[in-house]
Amino acid sequence: MNKKAIFLLSMLMIAACSGNKTKEEESVTDKADYVSEKNMVDTMVLRRVNFNKQIISNGKLKAVTKSDLKFLNSGTISEILVKNGESIKTGTAIARLDQKDAKYKLEQAKLSMSKAELEFYDQLIGYGYSKDTSSVPSDLLKTIKIRSGYISAKGDLRQAEEALRNTTLYAPFSGKVANLTAKPHEAFSDIVCTLIDDTRFEVEFGLLESEVPFVKVGSSIKICTYSDPEKFYSGTVTQINPLVNEKGQIKVLAMVNNNSGKLIEGMNTKVIVENLIKGKLVVPKSAVVMRDDFDVLFRLDKKTNKAMWTYVTIEMSNTESHAVTANIDKNADLNEGDIIITSGNLNLADGSNVEIKRKKN
């Protein structure tokens, strides 16, 4: 290789080394700039407050008042007067059987009653009394009614009237129609429909043994459906069954009002049981982040405006907040009155420079 080629190769190597050195220097400079830059954060003063402890479970809605409705007698349905999902009032006619036979029997019963009345009055006259029965001895009056067939005819008439009424199925309470399967012109002797009072529901859910001490009859709950998780319904615990089932849970019942009318029998729900715990150090969930697989928050050093990495233990949580204590295994320190960084903390390191955001007017 000639001297000229060797010289050119040497120059290229020097240039390459010089380029690498420049990149390394730039990397160090960037890192220094990152550490020294000020991170914009929000803060809060740590105080001991009442913490709304929440226990979350899954529940199922059960109607408080629910009834499967059917005719007392079998027959052929002539009319269906409601439909599934329809809200009806007490006494509303739901369906009707063919009434021909019932009406015929009622007319026969009325005729028999008329004949019995004539026989009854004839016998009264035979004993020397008028149609006014007020002066007739009670024993004699009873005997005449039996002999004339009056009592028997009156009972038959009452039965015939009841049979005609029973050809129409009425709502025993106000509610919503469900499971309506009957159709006109078919012989039917089974359940016509289910009537559900959907103004309020029981929600049944399970709690672990360790969770039950935090709940009592009268405790407040909130539920939401999985189809509308932003809409909450308030309720109250009504029963706690004193028995642990095979799944290690205790059954709890609560009453919930269906104010929106959107709750439906059998719906699966999320249940949040609430209980107020006094005197806890409470921070927003956004204040706690993970570092080295531990929960930490950052306190603000007011003298240096630097973030101080602080290990914490989460005692309990709800949908918005954590109740925390200092992690004693990490010799952490946390006290009421500390300034806690609540936002802008995702990329902070111990000793990071921070600046509190100015509030807009």
Phi, psi and omega in degrees: 000132184282168186294326181295317179295320179297320181296316180296319179297320180296319180295321178296318180296319179296319181295320179296316179296320179297322179294316180297320181295323180295319179296319179296318179297320178296321180297315178298318180296317179298318181297318178297320179295321182295317181293324185275345183292152181269131180262128180282126185223162168253152183224169175211158175268127182286124180229157171274121182224172175286130182253130180275090180292135181235132173248127185254133180218174175252139182226173178224137182278137176228132179294139177289318178238119184210138182213136171273122187256137177212159176289149177289331179237153177281162180172186179261127182286130178259329182215142167246121191254359179224179177219163180301138179086355181279135175271129183230159181263164175305132178089358178292136176287129183259314180205164183219137174275163173300130189256005185302306182298318182295320179293321178297315180295327178292318178297320178296321180293321177295320178295316178297324179294319178297316178298319181294323178297317178300315179296322179298312180292325176300317180292324176300314180297322179298331178270003176090018179247160175266189179292343176285112186266005185296332182263000182278129176305142186299321180295317179293320180298319180294319180297316180296319180297324180287313183295324181283350184080010183298312182297316180297316181295323180294321177294319179296321179296317180298318179295320180294320178295318179295320180298321178293318177298323183286353174284349175247130180265122183250154177285122180283345178203167178284140181178195183244137183281135178217159175056035178282114182242343183293150179228151179298150174072018175240143176293134188214133177223007183259189179294128181281313180198174174247135178250127184238125171280105186260020177286336176207156182225153164269138172248126180256129180212165183247146175234149175286159180304321182289341182269335186300323179302338180274357185236144176213165175300127184103349177297146180278145174226163170229144175231156171216153178270158180284343177277339180217073188291348180272346182262119182251146177239133182271149179205181183223137177293129182248330182215142171232113183285121184280056182208132177269125182276183184295343178268005180077023182241159177248130183281134180233141176242141176223154180257132182229132176277137181267069187296326183274344184077008184264349179285143185230142176311130177088357180298141171274138184225161167266132182246129177243112178268130184247141178210130184276123177249125187274150168069047179249150172279112190243132177228154174297154179301329181294343182284337184259128179231168180262133173221125180054037180065022175236154175279130179223156166228168181246126173265152180262125171279109186293336181282320185254351185056038177247151178276132179250118181294123184227119177286137180227162172245128178275114180283316181199161184222156166229193186292342185240333192224165171241142165263123190235159170223163176293141178282103185292334178293338179256011181055036181282159181233129180210126186222155174300136183100346176298148175269118185254133176279125186250347176209162184074020186256000186295327183250013181286149171238167178297124181091004178296141174286135180227157175223129182288132179298142175279133179285135179281142178286000000 
